Amino acid sequence: MGKGDIKSKKGKISRGTFGASRPKKKQNKESRKEKLELKDTE
């Protein structure tokens, strides 16, 4: 259960991967639309 363990959170952090034990944070749809609109206006 350390850095070499692929399925643990520490292992995911050390490898830089995501999964069930370390999910990616999802962005709100509304804020994503706002960012896209800001890019289009520039």
C-alpha positions as CSV (number, residue, x, y, z in Angstrom):
1,M,0.0,0.0,0.0
2,G,2.7,2.5,-1.0
3,K,3.9,4.3,-4.0
4,G,4.4,1.1,-6.0
5,D,0.8,0.0,-5.5
6,I,-1.1,0.9,-8.6
7,K,-4.5,0.6,-7.1
8,S,-3.9,2.8,-4.0
9,K,-4.2,6.6,-3.9
10,K,-0.5,7.1,-3.2
11,G,0.3,4.9,-6.2
12,K,-2.0,6.9,-8.4
13,I,-0.4,10.2,-7.3
14,S,3.2,8.9,-7.8
15,R,2.3,7.7,-11.3
16,G,0.1,10.7,-12.2
17,T,-2.9,8.6,-13.1
18,F,-6.6,8.7,-12.1
19,G,-9.1,6.0,-11.3
20,A,-11.7,4.9,-8.7
21,S,-9.4,5.6,-5.7
22,R,-8.3,9.0,-7.2
23,P,-11.0,10.5,-9.3
24,K,-10.5,13.6,-11.4
25,K,-12.4,16.6,-10.2
26,K,-15.3,17.4,-12.6
27,Q,-15.9,21.0,-13.6
28,N,-19.4,22.5,-13.6
29,K,-21.0,22.7,-17.0
30,E,-21.9,26.3,-16.4
31,S,-18.4,27.4,-15.6
32,R,-17.0,25.5,-18.5
33,K,-19.4,27.3,-20.9
34,E,-18.3,30.7,-19.4
35,K,-14.7,29.9,-20.0
36,L,-15.4,28.9,-23.6
37,E,-17.3,32.1,-24.1
38,L,-14.4,34.1,-22.7
39,K,-11.9,32.4,-25.1
40,D,-14.2,33.1,-28.1
41,T,-14.4,36.9,-27.3
42,E,-10.6,37.3,-27.1
